[in-house]
Amino acid sequence: MKPFCTAVLLAILLCDYSTGAFVLHVKNRRSLTNHQRPSFALFKARRPVIAGNWKLNPKTIAEASQLLKLLHANFVNHRTPAQLDVEVVVFPPFPFLLEALLVLQGSGIKVGAQNVALQTSGAYTGEVSASMVRSIGVDYVMLGHSERRAIFGESDVDINKKLHLCLAEPGLGVILCVGETEDEYESKLLASVCDVQIRKGLKGVSINDISRIIIAYEPVWAIGTGKVATPEQAQVAHTVIRKTLADVYGYQAADSVRIQYGGSVNPENVDSLMSMPDVDGALVGGASLTADSFTRIVDGSATMSRVYARPKELSAQLEVPCTNVLGESPIWSVRDQALYWVSAPEGEIWTLTRTEPAYRRLASTVVGCIGLMESNQRGSLVVAGEKAILGLFVSPDTTDFASGPRILCDRPELTDVTRPNDGRVDRQGRFVIGMYNTYHRTPLGEANIAGLYRLNKDGYLESLLDESMDYRVSNCICFPASGDKMYFCDTPTRKIYSFDYPVEFGGKLSNRKLIWTMPANMPGGPDGAQVGESRALNEIGW
């Protein structure tokens, strides 16, 4: 996160609650029509499909398992119905297929094989057949990738034979890759190259099997080079491919076939590519090896993400020279006429007033968040520290920075894996604290979980999450004026939720609704939020 003084405020109109600015005190302690084609008896509207081609990566099963667990965590319980409508497939190397099938159970992510043999069985050392991969549960096979054509000399005849072997396995689908080299593109041979590859690759395939085939257009000059076809170039190529399909199978069948674009796809360009009417998804290479990047690409392909307007970005009006490493948890006190915030890893609590320069106090611990404590003493704060919940006060006259805080209670989850992160005081004056998982980018099973807790007036901490809610970094906690709702997000998934908030002691958050996903081409993640005077949810991004 950038220093607090240079943070960008993102104002997003998400709800309609009547509220104003408030100060809280702790007491006593793509256009939708792009895929809406006419439906026919045999063919349906095209469903977006995102596939991740891992190629010869990663190096070990441990690394593969880590990536798979992160993907599972990102996809389970963090998707809207529109995002669920996107078909997602990953293509690990052969040795990792069983691990992928095991780890990704329940995530909705399908698993594919990068290639199969020309044979079904026999003395062919090192080969893997279509029946073998299907028998373990693989859903797709990728055929005709440019690297298979160029490096291993696979011909259109070879690819066609493999395709028929795959279609002989019930339920096994195929992604057929086609595309021209840079010389062919410069020579204006795109149409003829793709036409030949499609006709030869699909030779003998009946119209009844065409629904099992996805075409991936991958301009060879854009694969792994950082070069990307413009959305308009991709649309032209996909139109050419669909025309060839129409010549072979007729318009209705051609209109049903999904055509992906492949070639240096990333979160920044997927939205514009998916805005084209004939681009139905993406075949992702390098970006599929990072869970967060791949998840953002999937989000960018979802129909709903393309109808969201980009939020309004507001630049900071005041810069404070504080050189924070990780500045967060800003709160304004009407009582003190002061702004308080923390620099978390440095254990610093900062104050800025209208009349004094910014000053700090050291809390002698990593500080996650702060709240205002009801008191007659200026600068009275409750602090969620790494080891305990503290009470202290700050003022420009403080000289002993290393002592003075009093322990109110132990902090939640007394482990080295998590620590307090974001927090807000609810409308009843209770401090709600979200936890941060130090290893949220490294799957550790249940150790990835980060809880959400409420500090009640008697100093008792209660958990607000039930066991079905899985989060890693709790952030963006805030409450509208009604007090019966709470906004919250898990930062790594870049999604903001609303919950019914339990006002009574012992209740749990319920009725979770996903209200916003950050667009794939917007960097960073939501790292704080507040309900403001405009009845909108104001989000601070990093």
C-alpha positions in Angstrom: 0.0 0.0 0.0 1.2 3.5 -0.8 1.8 5.9 2.1 -1.5 7.1 3.6 -1.0 10.6 2.4 -1.0 9.5 -1.3 -3.9 7.1 -1.1 -6.6 7.3 -3.8 -10.2 7.4 -2.6 -12.7 5.5 -4.8 -16.3 6.5 -4.4 -18.7 3.8 -5.4 -22.5 4.2 -5.4 -23.7 0.9 -4.1 -26.6 1.3 -1.8 -29.4 3.7 -0.7 -29.2 4.3 3.0 -30.0 7.6 4.6 -27.0 8.5 6.6 -24.5 11.3 7.2 -21.0 11.6 8.3 -20.6 10.2 11.7 -18.1 9.7 14.6 -18.2 6.6 16.7 -17.0 6.1 20.3 -16.1 2.9 22.2 -17.9 2.9 25.5 -16.1 1.5 28.5 -13.4 0.1 26.8 -19.3 -6.4 -22.2 -22.2 -5.3 -22.8 -24.8 -7.9 -21.8 -25.9 -8.4 -25.4 -22.5 -9.7 -26.6 -23.4 -13.3 -25.7 -27.2 -13.0 -26.1 -27.5 -14.8 -29.4 -30.8 -16.3 -30.7 -31.4 -19.7 -29.2 -32.2 -22.7 -31.4 -33.4 -26.2 -30.6 -29.9 -27.6 -30.9 -27.7 -24.6 -30.0 -27.7 -22.3 -27.0 -26.2 -18.8 -26.3 -22.5 -18.9 -25.9 -21.1 -19.2 -22.3 -17.8 -17.4 -21.6 -14.8 -19.7 -21.1 -11.5 -18.9 -19.5 -8.7 -21.5 -19.7 -5.3 -21.4 -18.0 -2.5 -23.2 -19.9 0.3 -23.9 -17.3 2.6 -25.3 -20.0 5.8 -26.8 -18.4 5.1 -25.1 -15.0 5.6 -25.1 -12.1 8.6 -27.2 -11.2 7.3 -29.3 -8.3 4.1 -30.8 -7.0 4.4 -28.7 -3.9 4.3 -25.5 -6.0 1.4 -26.8 -8.1 -0.6 -27.7 -5.0 0.0 -24.2 -3.6 -1.3 -22.6 -6.8 -4.3 -24.9 -6.9 -5.2 -24.2 -3.2 -5.1 -20.5 -3.8 -7.4 -20.9 -6.9 -9.8 -23.0 -4.8 -9.8 -20.3 -2.1 -10.5 -17.6 -4.6 -13.3 -19.3 -6.3 -15.3 -20.9 -3.5 -18.0 -18.7 -2.0 -16.7 -15.5 -3.7 -18.6 -15.4 -7.0 -21.8 -13.9 -8.2 -24.3 -15.8 -10.4 -22.9 -14.0 -13.5 -19.4 -15.0 -12.5 -20.5 -18.6 -12.0 -21.7 -18.5 -15.6 -18.1 -18.3 -16.7 -16.6 -21.8 -17.5 -13.1 -22.0 -16.0 -10.5 -24.7 -17.0 -6.9 -25.2 -15.9 -4.4 -27.3 -17.9 -1.6 -28.4 -15.6 1.2 -30.8 -16.8 0.3 -34.5 -16.7 2.0 -35.3 -13.3 -0.2 -32.7 -11.6 -3.6 -33.7 -13.1 -4.7 -35.9 -10.1 -3.6 -33.2 -7.6 -5.6 -30.6 -9.6 -8.7 -32.8 -9.7 -8.5 -33.4 -5.9 -7.7 -29.9 -4.7 -10.2 -28.2 -7.1 -13.2 -30.3 -6.0 -16.1 -28.0 -5.2 -14.6 -24.9 -6.7 -16.3 -25.2 -10.1 -13.0 -25.1 -11.9 -12.5 -27.9 -14.5 -9.3 -29.7 -15.3 -7.8 -30.3 -18.8 -4.8 -32.1 -20.3 -2.4 -30.3 -22.5 -2.1 -33.1 -25.1 -2.8 -36.7 -25.8 -1.1 -39.4 -27.9 -2.0 -40.5 -31.4 -2.5 -44.0 -30.1 -5.0 -45.6 -27.8 -2.6 -48.2 -26.2 0.4 -50.3 -27.0 4.2 -50.0 -27.0 4.5 -46.2 -27.1 6.8 -45.3 -24.2 6.1 -41.9 -22.7 2.7 -41.4 -24.3 -0.7 -40.7 -22.6 -4.0 -41.6 -24.3 -7.3 -39.8 -24.4 -9.0 -42.7 -22.5 -6.4 -42.4 -19.7 -7.0 -38.7 -19.0 -10.8 -39.1 -19.3 -10.7 -42.1 -16.9 -9.3 -39.9 -14.1 -11.9 -37.2 -14.6 -10.3 -34.7 -17.0 -12.9 -32.7 -18.8 -10.9 -31.2 -21.7 -7.9 -31.8 -23.9 -6.0 -29.0 -25.6 -4.9 -29.8 -29.2 -3.0 -27.9 -31.9 -1.2 -25.4 -29.6 1.4 -23.5 -31.7 4.2 -24.9 -29.5 3.1 -28.4 -30.3 3.0 -27.5 -34.0 6.3 -25.6 -34.2 8.5 -27.5 -31.6 7.1 -31.1 -31.9 6.1 -30.9 -35.6 2.5 -31.8 -35.1 0.6 -31.5 -38.4 -3.1 -30.8 -39.0 -3.5 -34.5 -39.8 -2.1 -35.4 -36.4 -4.3 -32.9 -34.6 -7.4 -34.2 -36.4 -6.6 -37.8 -35.5 -6.1 -36.8 -31.8 -9.4 -34.8 -31.9 -11.3 -37.9 -33.1 -9.7 -40.0 -30.3 -10.9 -37.4 -27.8 -14.4 -37.3 -29.2 -14.6 -41.1 -28.9 -14.4 -40.6 -25.1 -17.9 -39.6 -23.8 -17.9 -36.3 -22.0 -14.4 -35.2 -23.1 -14.2 -31.8 -24.7 -11.5 -30.3 -26.9 -9.9 -26.8 -27.2 -8.5 -26.6 -30.7 -5.9 -24.0 -31.2 -5.3 -22.2 -34.5 -3.4 -19.1 -35.4 -0.9 -17.5 -37.8 2.8 -16.6 -37.3 4.0 -13.0 -37.5 5.3 -13.5 -41.1 1.9 -14.9 -42.1 0.2 -12.0 -40.4 2.4 -9.5 -42.2 1.7 -11.2 -45.5 -2.0 -10.9 -44.8 -2.4 -14.7 -44.6 -4.4 -14.7 -41.4 -7.7 -15.7 -43.1 -6.2 -18.5 -45.2 -4.1 -20.0 -42.4 -6.9 -20.1 -39.9 -9.3 -21.4 -42.6 -7.0 -24.3 -43.5 -6.3 -25.2 -39.8 -10.0 -25.2 -39.0 -11.0 -27.3 -42.0 -8.3 -29.9 -41.6 -8.5 -29.9 -37.8 -12.3 -30.6 -37.8 -12.3 -32.9 -40.8 -14.8 -35.7 -40.2 -16.4 -34.1 -37.1 -20.1 -34.2 -37.2 -22.4 -31.3 -36.4 -23.6 -33.3 -33.4 -20.1 -33.1 -31.9 -19.3 -29.5 -32.6 -20.7 -28.4 -29.2 -17.9 -30.3 -27.6 -15.2 -28.2 -29.3 -13.9 -24.8 -28.4 -11.7 -22.9 -30.8 -8.8 -20.9 -29.4 -7.4 -18.3 -31.7 -3.8 -17.7 -30.7 -1.7 -15.4 -33.0 1.7 -17.0 -32.6 3.4 -13.6 -32.7 1.5 -12.6 -29.4 2.2 -15.7 -27.4 4.6 -15.0 -24.5 5.9 -11.9 -26.3 3.9 -9.3 -24.4 2.4 -8.3 -27.8 -1.4 -8.4 -27.8 -3.8 -8.2 -30.7 -6.0 -5.2 -30.3 -9.6 -6.1 -29.6 -10.5 -5.1 -33.1 -7.8 -7.4 -34.5 -9.1 -10.2 -32.4 -12.6 -9.6 -33.6 -11.5 -9.7 -37.2 -9.8 -13.1 -36.7 -12.7 -14.5 -34.8 -15.1 -13.4 -37.5 -12.9 -15.2 -40.1 -13.0 -18.4 -38.0 -16.7 -18.2 -37.5 -17.2 -17.7 -41.3 -15.2 -20.9 -41.9 -17.3 -22.8 -39.4 -20.5 -21.5 -41.1 -19.2 -22.7 -44.4 -18.7 -26.2 -43.0 -21.6 -26.5 -40.5 -24.0 -23.7 -41.3 -24.7 -20.4 -39.5 -26.6 -21.7 -36.5 -23.9 -24.2 -35.6 -21.1 -21.7 -36.2 -22.9 -19.1 -34.0 -22.9 -21.6 -31.1 -19.2 -22.4 -31.2 -17.1 -20.6 -28.5 -13.9 -18.9 -29.7 -11.3 -17.9 -27.3 -8.5 -15.4 -27.7 -5.0 -16.5 -26.6 -1.9 -14.4 -26.6 -0.5 -12.4 -23.6 -3.9 -12.0 -22.0 -3.8 -10.3 -18.6 -6.1 -8.5 -16.2 -5.5 -5.2 -17.8 -6.6 -6.2 -21.3 -9.2 -8.9 -20.8 -12.1 -6.4 -20.4 -11.5 -4.8 -23.8 -11.0 -8.1 -25.5 -14.2 -9.6 -24.0 -16.1 -6.5 -25.2 -15.9 -7.8 -28.8 -19.0 -9.7 -29.9 -17.2 -12.8 -31.2 -14.6 -13.1 -28.4 -16.1 -15.7 -26.0 -13.2 -16.2 -23.6 -9.4 -16.4 -23.2 -6.7 -19.0 -23.3 -4.3 -17.6 -20.7 -0.6 -18.5 -20.4 1.7 -16.8 -18.0 -1.0 -15.0 -16.0 -2.6 -18.3 -15.2 0.4 -19.2 -13.0 -0.6 -16.5 -10.4 -3.9 -17.2 -8.7 -4.8 -13.5 -8.2 -4.1 -12.6 -11.8 -6.1 -15.5 -13.1 -9.0 -14.8 -10.8 -9.1 -11.2 -12.0 -9.1 -12.4 -15.6 -12.1 -14.6 -14.9 -13.9 -11.8 -13.1 -13.2 -9.5 -16.1 -14.8 -12.1 -18.5 -18.0 -12.2 -16.4 -21.0 -10.6 -18.0 -21.8 -8.6 -14.9 -18.3 -7.1 -14.5 -18.7 -5.4 -17.9 -21.8 -3.5 -16.9 -20.2 -2.0 -13.9 -19.2 1.6 -14.4 -15.7 2.4 -13.4 -15.8 4.1 -10.0 -15.0 7.7 -9.7 -11.5 8.3 -8.5 -10.8 11.2 -6.2 -7.3 12.5 -5.5 -6.2 13.4 -2.0 -6.6 17.1 -1.1 -3.9 17.1 1.6 -0.6 15.4 1.8 1.0 14.7 5.1 4.7 14.0 5.3 4.7 10.9 7.4 6.6 8.3 5.4 4.3 5.5 6.6 5.2 2.0 5.5 1.6 0.8 5.7 -0.7 3.6 6.7 -4.3 2.6 7.4 -7.4 2.7 9.7 -8.0 6.5 9.4 -10.7 7.8 11.8 -11.9 11.4 12.5 -12.8 12.6 15.9 -15.3 15.4 16.2 -14.5 15.6 19.9 -10.7 16.2 19.3 -11.1 17.8 15.8 -8.3 15.4 14.8 -7.6 12.6 12.3 -6.0 9.5 13.7 -4.4 6.6 11.7 -1.8 3.9 12.1 1.4 2.7 10.3 0.8 -0.9 11.0 4.3 -2.7 11.0 6.0 0.2 12.6 3.6 0.3 15.5 2.9 4.0 15.0 -0.2 5.9 15.8 -0.4 9.2 14.0 -2.5 12.4 14.7 -3.2 15.4 12.5 -5.3 18.4 13.7 -6.3 21.6 12.0 -3.8 23.6 13.9 -0.8 21.3 14.6 1.7 19.4 12.5 1.3 15.6 12.3 2.8 13.7 15.3 3.0 10.1 16.3 3.1 7.7 19.3 4.8 4.3 19.3 2.6 1.5 20.6 5.5 -1.0 21.0 3.6 -3.5 18.9 2.3 -4.0 15.4 -1.0 -2.1 15.2 -3.9 -3.3 13.1 -6.5 -0.7 13.6 -7.8 1.9 16.1 -11.1 3.2 17.4 -12.2 6.2 19.4 -12.8 5.6 23.1 -15.4 7.6 25.0 -13.5 9.7 27.5 -13.0 13.2 28.7 -9.3 12.9 27.8 -8.3 14.1 24.4 -6.7 11.4 22.2 -8.2 8.4 24.0 -8.1 5.4 21.7 -8.7 1.7 21.7 -5.9 -0.1 19.7 -6.0 -3.6 18.2 -2.4 -4.7 18.7 -0.5 -7.8 17.6 -0.7 -9.3 21.1 -3.6 -7.6 22.9 -6.4 -5.0 22.7 -5.0 -1.9 24.3 -6.3 1.4 25.6 -4.1 4.5 25.4 -4.1 8.2 24.6 -2.0 10.3 22.3 -1.1 14.0 22.5 1.7 16.2 21.2 3.0 16.5 24.8 3.6 12.7 25.2 7.3 12.1 25.9 7.3 8.4 26.9 6.4 6.7 23.7 7.4 3.2 24.8 5.1 2.8 27.8 1.7 3.6 29.0 -0.8 1.5 27.1 -3.1 -0.6 29.3 -4.3 -4.1 28.3 -8.1 -4.3 27.9 -8.1 -8.0 26.8 -6.2 -10.6 24.8 -6.6 -10.2 21.1 -8.4 -12.8 19.0 -6.7 -15.9 17.5 -3.6 -16.0 19.6 -1.4 -17.6 16.9 1.5 -16.4 14.8 -0.5 -16.9 11.6 -2.9 -14.0 12.1 -3.1 -10.6 13.6 -5.7 -7.8 13.9 -6.1 -5.8 10.6 -9.1 -3.6 9.9 -11.7 -2.4 12.4 -14.6 -0.1 12.9 -17.0 0.7 15.8 -20.5 -0.3 15.2 -23.6 1.8 15.8 -24.0 0.4 19.3 -20.4 1.4 20.3 -18.7 -2.0 20.0 -15.3 -2.4 18.3 -15.5 -4.9 15.4 -12.1 -6.3 14.4 -11.1 -8.1 11.2 -8.1 -10.3 11.2 -5.2 -10.5 8.7 -3.6 -13.9 7.7 0.2 -13.4 7.4 0.3 -16.4 5.0 -2.7 -15.5 2.9 -0.7 -16.0 -0.3 0.5 -19.4 0.8 -2.1 -22.1 1.2 -2.0 -23.7 4.6 -5.4 -25.3 4.9 -7.3 -24.0 7.8 -4.4 -21.8 8.7 -5.5 -19.5 5.8 -8.6 -18.4 7.7 -8.9 -15.0 9.2 -11.8 -14.3 11.5 -14.0 -11.3 12.4 -14.7 -10.4 16.1 -16.6 -8.0 18.2 -15.3 -6.4 21.4 -18.3 -5.9 23.7 -18.7 -3.3 26.4 -17.7 -5.8 29.1 -14.4 -6.6 27.3 -15.7 -10.0 26.0 -14.7 -10.9 22.4 -17.2 -12.8 20.3 -16.8 -14.3 16.8 -19.2 -13.0 14.1 -18.4 -15.5 11.4 -19.9 -19.0 11.2 -17.7 -21.9 10.0 -19.0 -21.8 6.4 -17.4 -18.3 5.8 -13.8 -18.6 4.6 -11.8 -15.4 4.5 -8.1 -14.6 4.5 -7.8 -10.8 4.9 -10.7 -9.1 6.6 -11.1 -5.5 5.4 -13.5 -2.7 4.5 -15.6 -3.0 7.7 -18.2 -0.2 8.0 -21.8 0.3 8.9 -24.7 2.4 7.5 -26.8 4.6 9.8 -29.4 1.9 10.3 -26.7 -0.2 12.1 -28.3 -3.5 10.9 -26.0 -4.0 7.9 -22.2 -4.4 7.6 -19.9 -4.0 4.6 -16.9 -6.2 4.5 -14.4 -7.8 2.0 -11.7 -10.3 1.7 -9.0 -8.2 0.0 -7.2 -11.0 -2.0 -10.5 -11.8 -3.8 -11.1 -8.1 -4.5 -14.8 -8.4 -3.7 -17.1 -6.4 -1.3 -20.0 -7.9 0.5 -22.9 -6.8 2.6 -24.3 -8.8 5.5 -27.2 -8.6 7.9 -25.4 -7.5 11.1 -26.4 -9.1 14.4 -27.1 -6.3 16.8 -27.8 -8.7 19.7 -25.1 -10.5 21.6 -24.2 -14.0 20.3 -25.5 -13.5 16.7 -23.6 -14.2 13.5 -23.4 -12.4 10.2 -25.9 -13.7 7.7 -27.5 -13.1 4.3 -24.2 -12.4 2.6 -24.5 -10.6 -0.7 -21.7 -9.8 -3.1 -22.3 -6.2 -4.1 -19.2 -5.3 -6.1 -16.1 -6.8 -7.7 -13.2 -4.6 -8.7 -12.8 -4.6 -12.5 -10.0 -6.8 -13.7 -8.1 -3.9 -15.3 -8.1 -1.9 -12.0 -5.0 -2.7 -10.0 -4.8 -3.3 -6.3 -7.5 -4.3 -3.9 -10.1 -2.8 -1.5 -8.3 -1.9 1.7 -10.8 0.2 3.7 -14.3 1.6 3.4 -16.7 4.0 5.0 -20.3 5.1 4.5 -20.4 8.8 3.7 -22.7 11.7 3.4 -23.6 10.9 -0.2 -25.2 7.6 0.9 -22.4 5.8 -1.0 -19.8 3.3 0.0 -16.4 5.0 -0.2 -13.6 2.6 -0.7 -9.9 3.2 -0.3 -7.8 1.1 -2.7 -4.2 0.2 -2.6 
